[in-house]
Amino acid sequence: MSCPKILVLFYGYGSIVELAKRCAEGAKEVTDEVKIVRVPEYFPEELIKKFNINLEVVKDIPEATLSDLEWADGIIMGSPGRFGNMAGQLKMFLDQTGALWRKGALYGKPVGFFTEASTIHGGHESTILAMANYAYHHGMIIVPPGYGIKEVSATNTGGGPYGATHLGSKKELDDNETAIARFLGRRVAEVAKKLRCD
């Protein structure tokens, strides 16, 4: 079995799916043990229809379980921004991690974050900081991209020192956003390897 084992956990259906895949590609430069999982959709059927949520986009990605979090040596977590916060579905999933917290199952695991918002000031950083609150309480080690690659300084769309991001008003990830997401995935995997693999 390869070490480290990296989990890419996300909620969403648009460009957040592409960000998750780019983060996974970066992690795969370090390890072949990379798993992408999605948070279950907690909206009732009438809201899924009302908001035109396209479940087909993620039908081939397995739903996340709490055991996935225990399995991982490192985690890369993502959510679209919702008024400067993570989506309620990811929060609901993370709110179920009390038993993992009690036994220290996530303690010391490295974690990085990714998000997307429709405007440049739509809450990219605050969404990442909101997700990070869970990491603090679990005693995880937060691994940001910082300014580790030139694309972080060069971008005027998504991506920054806090995490990989996408400016959602553009449909496709641009080259800088893609490079930052891959870098984040690779960096989390590299830190996990140093911390958790003998």
C-alpha positions as CSV (number, residue, x, y, z in Angstrom):
1,M,0.0,0.0,0.0
2,S,1.3,3.5,-0.9
3,C,1.9,6.2,1.7
4,P,0.6,8.8,2.1
5,K,-3.1,8.2,1.4
6,I,-4.7,11.5,0.3
7,L,-8.4,12.3,0.4
8,V,-10.0,15.0,-1.7
9,L,-13.3,15.8,-0.1
10,F,-15.7,18.3,-1.6
11,Y,-19.3,19.5,-2.0
12,G,-20.6,21.0,-5.2
13,Y,-21.4,20.5,-8.9
14,G,-19.7,23.2,-11.0
15,S,-16.1,24.3,-11.2
16,I,-15.5,22.9,-7.7
17,V,-15.5,19.5,-9.3
18,E,-12.7,20.5,-11.6
19,L,-10.7,22.0,-8.8
20,A,-11.0,18.7,-6.8
21,K,-9.7,16.8,-9.8
22,R,-6.7,19.2,-10.3
23,C,-5.9,18.9,-6.6
24,A,-6.0,15.1,-6.9
25,E,-3.7,15.3,-10.0
26,G,-1.1,17.2,-7.9
27,A,-1.3,14.7,-5.1
28,K,-0.8,11.9,-7.6
29,E,2.6,13.3,-8.3
30,V,3.6,12.1,-4.8
31,T,1.4,9.0,-4.3
32,D,-0.8,6.7,-6.2
33,E,-3.2,6.4,-3.2
34,V,-5.5,9.3,-3.9
35,K,-9.3,9.2,-3.4
36,I,-11.9,11.8,-4.5
37,V,-15.2,11.7,-2.6
38,R,-18.2,14.1,-2.5
39,V,-20.3,15.2,0.4
40,P,-23.8,13.7,0.2
41,E,-26.6,16.0,-1.1
42,Y,-28.7,16.8,1.9
43,F,-31.2,19.0,0.0
44,P,-34.7,17.4,-0.4
45,E,-35.8,16.6,-3.9
46,E,-37.9,19.7,-4.3
47,L,-34.9,22.0,-3.6
48,I,-32.7,19.9,-5.9
49,K,-35.2,20.7,-8.7
50,K,-35.8,24.3,-7.7
51,F,-32.0,25.1,-7.8
52,N,-31.4,23.0,-10.9
53,I,-28.7,20.9,-9.2
54,N,-27.2,18.6,-11.8
55,L,-26.4,15.4,-9.8
56,E,-25.2,13.8,-13.0
57,V,-22.0,15.8,-12.8
58,V,-20.9,13.8,-9.8
59,K,-22.6,10.5,-10.3
60,D,-19.3,8.6,-10.8
61,I,-17.7,10.1,-7.6
62,P,-18.5,8.1,-4.5
63,E,-20.2,9.7,-1.5
64,A,-18.0,10.5,1.4
65,T,-18.2,8.7,4.7
66,L,-16.5,9.5,8.1
67,S,-14.3,6.5,7.6
68,D,-12.8,8.2,4.6
69,L,-11.5,10.9,6.9
70,E,-9.9,8.2,9.2
71,W,-8.4,6.4,6.2
72,A,-6.5,9.5,4.9
73,D,-3.0,10.6,5.9
74,G,-3.8,14.0,4.4
75,I,-7.0,15.8,3.3
76,I,-7.8,18.4,0.7
77,M,-11.2,19.9,1.4
78,G,-13.4,22.1,-0.9
79,S,-16.7,23.9,-1.1
80,P,-18.2,26.6,-3.2
81,G,-18.5,29.9,-1.2
82,R,-22.0,30.6,0.2
83,F,-22.1,34.2,1.3
84,G,-18.5,34.0,2.4
85,N,-19.0,30.6,4.1
86,M,-18.8,27.0,3.1
87,A,-21.9,25.3,1.7
88,G,-24.3,24.0,4.4
89,Q,-23.9,20.4,3.1
90,L,-20.2,20.4,3.9
91,K,-20.8,21.9,7.3
92,M,-23.5,19.3,8.0
93,F,-21.0,16.5,7.0
94,L,-18.3,18.0,9.2
95,D,-20.7,18.5,12.1
96,Q,-20.9,14.7,12.3
97,T,-17.2,14.4,13.1
98,G,-17.6,14.6,16.9
99,A,-16.7,11.0,17.5
100,L,-13.6,11.4,15.4
101,W,-12.7,14.4,17.5
102,R,-13.2,12.6,20.7
103,K,-10.7,9.9,19.7
104,G,-8.2,12.2,18.0
105,A,-8.6,10.5,14.6
106,L,-7.7,13.6,12.6
107,Y,-5.1,15.0,15.0
108,G,-1.9,15.9,13.2
109,K,-3.2,15.2,9.7
110,P,-2.3,17.9,7.1
111,V,-5.2,19.6,5.4
112,G,-5.5,22.1,2.6
113,F,-8.5,23.9,1.2
114,F,-10.1,25.0,-2.1
115,T,-13.2,27.0,-3.1
116,E,-14.9,29.0,-5.8
117,A,-17.1,32.1,-5.7
118,S,-18.7,33.9,-8.6
119,T,-17.0,37.3,-7.9
120,I,-13.4,38.2,-7.1
121,H,-14.6,39.5,-3.7
122,G,-17.2,36.8,-3.2
123,G,-15.6,35.2,-0.1
124,H,-12.8,33.0,-1.4
125,E,-10.6,33.6,1.7
126,S,-13.4,33.7,4.3
127,T,-14.8,30.4,2.9
128,I,-11.4,28.8,3.4
129,L,-11.1,30.3,6.9
130,A,-14.5,28.9,7.7
131,M,-13.4,25.4,6.7
132,A,-10.2,25.8,8.6
133,N,-12.2,26.2,11.9
134,Y,-12.8,22.4,11.8
135,A,-9.1,21.8,11.3
136,Y,-8.2,23.9,14.3
137,H,-10.5,22.0,16.6
138,H,-9.3,18.6,15.3
139,G,-5.7,19.6,15.7
140,M,-4.9,19.2,12.0
141,I,-2.0,20.9,10.4
142,I,-3.1,23.5,7.9
143,V,-1.1,23.5,4.7
144,P,-1.7,26.5,2.4
145,P,0.0,27.1,-0.9
146,G,1.4,30.4,0.4
147,Y,3.4,32.0,-2.4
148,G,5.2,28.8,-3.2
149,I,4.7,29.1,-6.9
150,K,4.7,32.2,-9.1
151,E,1.1,31.7,-10.3
152,V,-0.1,32.8,-6.9
153,S,1.4,36.3,-7.4
154,A,0.5,36.3,-11.1
155,T,-3.2,35.6,-10.9
156,N,-6.0,38.2,-11.0
157,T,-8.7,35.6,-11.0
158,G,-8.7,32.7,-8.5
159,G,-6.0,31.2,-6.3
160,G,-4.1,32.8,-3.5
161,P,-2.0,32.1,-0.5
162,Y,-4.9,30.6,1.5
163,G,-5.8,27.9,-1.0
164,A,-6.8,27.0,-4.5
165,T,-9.7,29.0,-5.8
166,H,-11.7,29.7,-8.9
167,L,-13.4,32.8,-10.1
168,G,-16.8,31.3,-10.9
169,S,-17.9,34.0,-13.3
170,K,-15.6,32.3,-15.8
171,K,-16.7,28.8,-16.7
172,E,-13.3,27.2,-17.1
173,L,-10.3,27.1,-14.8
174,D,-7.6,29.2,-16.2
175,D,-3.9,28.2,-16.3
176,N,-3.0,29.9,-13.0
177,E,-6.0,28.4,-11.1
178,T,-5.1,25.0,-12.5
179,A,-1.4,25.3,-11.5
180,I,-2.3,26.5,-8.0
181,A,-4.7,23.6,-7.4
182,R,-2.2,21.0,-8.6
183,F,0.5,22.7,-6.4
184,L,-1.8,22.5,-3.4
185,G,-2.5,18.8,-4.0
186,R,1.2,18.1,-4.3
187,R,2.1,20.1,-1.3
188,V,-0.5,18.5,1.0
189,A,0.7,15.1,-0.2
190,E,4.4,16.0,0.4
191,V,3.7,17.2,3.9
192,A,1.6,14.1,4.7
193,K,4.5,11.9,3.4
194,K,7.0,13.6,5.7
195,L,4.7,13.5,8.7
196,R,2.9,10.2,8.4
197,C,5.1,7.8,6.4
198,D,8.1,5.9,7.6
